[in-house]
Every structure is written in C-alpha cells, then in structure tokens.
Amino acid sequence: LLPAAPHSSPMSTFESQDLLDFRELREYYQGRLNFVRSMILKNSIPSPDQLRAFIAGIHTKSLALADTPALDAKITSTFTSLGLTPDADLPELDELATKLAALVLKARSGENAAARRVAETAAVPAGLAEAAAGLWKLDGNR
C-alpha cells in the first residue's frame, strides 16, 4: 500500500510494514467480529469445543499476521487481558463480540499511530528537499 521510496530510510520501510501489519489485523478482527455478529443474529450457538477452537484460531492467525516479536508480545498480552486464552472461561457470544470489538479498536489505534509515523518519516525527505532548494537560492543570490 505504501511502497518504500528509493530514498527512504530503513526506519520508514519498517514503519510501513508496521502499518500494513496493523491494517491486516484490524481487517481480520473485523471479519471475525462480523462472523460472530451473524451467528448472534441467526441464533446459532457453537459447542464449547467449536468456540474454543474459534478463539484459538483467531489468536494463531493474529500471530501469523504479526511480523515482529514485539507485535507478537502485544497480541498475546492483549488476548490474555481480554480473557481469550485456552484456559479462560468461555465467553458468551455477546461477550465475545464485545472482546472482538476491543481487538478491532486496538488494531485501529495501532494502525493510526503507525500511519502517523509513516507520514512523519515521509515528510522528512520533503523538508530536506525544500531546505536544499532554499540553500541553492541563497547561493544564487550572492
């Protein structure tokens, strides 16, 4: 989505990947939330084993989408804080929808922060170009 320009620093490439990771996570969580909401509307109740496998699958896919150990750790701690661990009590579908909505919000927050970092990093080369142009004008006016 935001390809690294040839003049970009390794930091901006990392930040672009961070943005993509959070965007993929947000879109994935939104899809899972929509699925749970459709189950609620259809009054479809999964078995405890199905629900446990569904939650474990979300966690596994989240870790697969994360490209850094730091993001893996954030995902794991978020799942733990929301009580979405294998040893936790199974939530009702409404409660699971609320917890998935919290995951969507956390991913969106991370996506917004990464987007700001990418925008700030992209502004640096433009600022340098303007400064260089200003120096050229100064030199030309001698």
C-alpha positions in Angstrom: 0.0 0.0 0.0 2.8 2.4 0.9 5.8 1.2 -1.0 9.2 2.4 0.3 10.7 5.0 -1.9 14.3 4.5 -3.1 15.4 7.4 -0.9 13.6 6.2 2.2 15.4 5.1 5.3 15.1 1.5 6.7 13.1 3.0 9.6 10.4 4.2 7.2 10.3 0.8 5.5 9.8 -0.8 8.9 7.1 1.7 9.8 5.3 1.0 6.5 5.3 -2.7 7.3 4.1 -1.9 10.8 1.2 0.0 9.3 0.4 -3.0 7.0 0.5 -5.4 9.9 -2.0 -3.4 12.0 -4.2 -2.9 8.9 -4.3 -6.6 8.3 -5.0 -7.3 11.9 -7.8 -4.8 12.0 -9.4 -6.2 8.8 -9.1 -9.8 10.2 -10.6 -8.9 13.5 -13.4 -7.0 11.8 -14.2 -10.1 9.7 -14.2 -12.3 12.8 -16.5 -9.8 14.6 -18.9 -9.8 11.7 -19.0 -13.6 11.7 -19.8 -13.6 15.4 -22.5 -11.0 15.0 -24.0 -13.0 12.2 -24.1 -16.1 14.5 -25.8 -14.0 17.1 -28.4 -12.8 14.6 -29.0 -16.3 13.4 -29.3 -17.5 17.0 -26.6 -20.1 16.1 -24.8 -21.3 19.2 -21.5 -23.2 18.8 -20.4 -26.0 21.0 -17.8 -25.2 23.7 -15.2 -27.1 21.6 -16.1 -25.1 18.5 -15.9 -21.8 20.4 -12.6 -22.7 22.0 -11.2 -23.7 18.5 -12.5 -20.5 17.0 -10.8 -18.3 19.7 -7.6 -20.3 19.4 -7.7 -19.9 15.6 -8.1 -16.1 15.9 -5.1 -16.0 18.2 -3.0 -18.2 15.9 -3.9 -16.2 12.8 -3.1 -12.9 14.7 0.4 -14.1 15.5 0.8 -15.3 11.9 -0.1 -11.8 10.6 2.3 -10.1 13.0 5.8 -9.7 11.5 7.7 -8.7 14.7 8.3 -10.3 18.1 7.2 -7.0 19.7 3.8 -7.2 18.0 3.5 -10.9 18.9 4.0 -10.0 22.5 1.4 -7.2 22.3 -1.1 -9.6 20.7 -0.5 -12.2 23.3 -0.8 -9.8 26.2 -4.0 -8.3 24.7 -5.6 -11.7 24.3 -4.6 -12.5 27.9 -6.0 -9.3 29.3 -9.3 -9.9 27.4 -9.5 -13.4 28.8 -9.2 -15.0 25.4 -6.8 -17.8 26.4 -7.2 -21.5 26.2 -7.5 -21.9 30.0 -10.0 -19.0 30.5 -13.7 -19.5 30.8 -15.5 -19.4 27.5 -17.4 -16.2 26.9 -21.0 -16.0 25.6 -21.3 -14.9 22.0 -22.3 -11.3 23.0 -19.3 -11.1 25.3 -17.0 -12.5 22.5 -18.4 -9.8 20.1 -17.5 -7.1 22.7 -14.0 -8.5 23.1 -13.5 -8.8 19.3 -14.7 -5.1 19.0 -12.0 -4.2 21.5 -9.4 -6.0 19.4 -10.6 -4.1 16.3 -10.2 -0.8 18.3 -6.7 -1.7 19.5 -5.7 -2.7 16.0 -7.2 0.6 14.6 -5.3 2.6 17.2 -2.0 0.8 16.3 -2.8 1.4 12.6 -3.4 5.1 13.2 -0.2 5.5 15.2 1.8 3.7 12.5 0.2 5.9 9.8 1.3 9.0 11.7 4.8 7.7 12.0 4.9 6.9 8.3 3.6 10.4 7.4 6.2 12.0 9.7 9.0 9.9 8.1 7.8 10.7 4.6 7.7 14.5 5.5 11.5 14.5 6.4 12.8 14.0 2.8 10.4 16.6 1.5 11.6 19.0 4.2 15.2 18.3 3.3 14.5 19.0 -0.4 12.9 22.3 0.5 15.9 23.2 2.7 18.3 22.3 -0.1 16.3 24.4 -2.5 16.4 27.3 -0.1 20.2 27.0 0.2 20.5 27.0 -3.6 18.5 30.2 -3.7 20.8 31.8 -1.1 23.8 30.7 -3.1 22.3 32.1 -6.3 21.6 35.5 -4.8 25.2 36.2 -3.9 
